[in-house]
Each structure stands twice: as C-alpha cells, then as structure tokens.
C-alpha cells in the first residue's frame, strides 16, 4: 500500500500518526511540507480528496491566521489557499494519503481508519491511554 504523510516533525500529533503508520509495518513517503511548501493545485486536490474545505484545514493555533484576517467571515477559499501557499504552517496536519482515502488525521488515531493493518496491540494513543487492545481491537 502506498502511503504519503504530509508531516511536520515538530507537531506531536503528526509525529504520533507517523509512528502508528510505521509501527503498522508501512514505509510511508514523508513530505515535510514546511520544507517543500505547497502549491495551490496540490492543496485543492488534497482537500477535495479528503472532502474538506480550506477553511476546515486552516490551522489557527500557533499560526498567523488571525493576524492575516483568515478567520473573519467572508474570507474566500481562494484567499485561504493563497495564504497557505505563502505560509505552509497554516495547513493543519498531518494529512495522510492512502489507497483507502485521504484524511486530516487529528487526532492522530484517525489514521487507523485509512490503514488495513494496524500496529500489534496493546498499543497506546498519544496520551498514553489504550488505542489498540491486546487482541488487536480498537479501543474507543
């Protein structure tokens, strides 16, 4: 299975999603988008495949989104996308692309919905609580 994770290594959620993928036995392509940046068509394609809008993917916490006026009513999708191209950190993360779909994996355990194989249990969630039990079942 081909997997791409659009990853920011300084983000705990993104790092945990990547760990889940690798611990499940996959070798994903890791796109450190803060280094590579985004193109507008790339973002449009990702968001469409994930069934979400740019506004939904907009990261507000620890970014300049408010300063740029992107959280105000009436800001268009194009304006948000243009800002995301200039300021890659405005894109919430991680976004994971698999043969089974595309998703913004927040919380990180949402990545399990995209993986046919999971890490062996017991396996912890990011906060240390059980995510997968000893029998390989997801703990909700």
N, C-alpha and C positions, 0 to 999 in steps of 0.2 A: 504494500500500500504506500502510495506517495503522500507525504505529509509536509506541509510548509507551515512554519510558525513565524508570524511577524512579531518579533520579540524585542523587548527592552530589558537587558540584563540587570538593570538597577531596580526593576519592579519585582517585588516578591510574588505577586500573582502570576506574572509572566514566567518567572523562574520556576514556580511550582508546576505550572502547566507543562513546561518543557520537561521537567523531571518526570511527571506522570507519563508523558509520551515515551521518553527513553526507557523508563522502568517497565513499560509495557512491551518493550522489545523493538521499538521502531527507531529508525535513524532519520530524523526529520531534516529537511532543509531549513536552516535558521536564517531568517532575514532580520538582521539588526537594523531596523528601519531608521533609527536615529543616525546611523552612518550612511545608509544608502539613499534615504529620503523616499518620497512618494511622488508619483505622477497623478494628475487628476484622473485620467482614464483608469489607472490601476485602482485607485480608491473607489471610483464609481463601480467598477467591475466587482471588487470585493464586497462592497456594501449591498449591491444588487443580489449577489450570490448568497449573502447572509440574510437577506430580507430585512435590511435595516437602512435607516436614513443616515446621512452625515451628522445630523443633529443628535441622533441616538448614539453614534460612535464618538461624539465630541467629548474629549476629556476636559473637565473643568478644574478638578482638584490638582493643585500644584502646576498649573499652566497659566498662560496669559489670556485665556479665553474671555474672561470678563473684561479685562483691560481693552481687548480688541473689539468689544461690543458684540461678541458672538452669542451671548446668552440672551440678548434682547429679543423681544417679539419682532417678527417681521424680517429677521435675518434669513436670507435665502440659502438654500442648499449649496448653490454655486459659491456664495460668499464663504460659507464654512469650508467647502472643499478647497477653495483657493488659499485660505488661511492654513489649512492642513498641509498643503504642499510647501508653503513657506516655513511653517513651524510644525515639523513632524510629530512633536510631542503632544500635539492637540488630538492625535488619534488614540483612542482608548485601546488598551492591549490586555492580553495578546489576542490577535486574530489568527485562528487556525484554519487551514485549508486541507481537507482530506477528500478521498474519493466519495465519502459519505456526506459531504456538506462543508459549509463554511460557517464559522460562528465566532463571535466575540466571546471569549471564554473567561468571563467574570461572573461568578467566582471560578477559580482555576479548575475545580472538579467538573465544570461543564464540558471540558474536553472529553470526558468519558463518553458523552453522547455521540462523539464522532469516531470513536475507536471500537473496532470489532473485538479486539483483545485488550484486556486490562492488566495492570500490574498484579502480581500474586498478592493475596491477602495473608494476614491482615496488612492494610495499607492506610496511612494517615492522611487526613485532609491537611490543608495548610496550617490550620490552627492546632493540629495535633489530635483532634478528635477522629474517631474511626470513619474512614471513607469506604473502604472495602473490607468486609469481614474475612475471617479465616477460610470460609467456604467459597470465597470469590464473589460474594453478593455485595452490591452497593448498599451502603448504609445511608438512609435518608434522615 
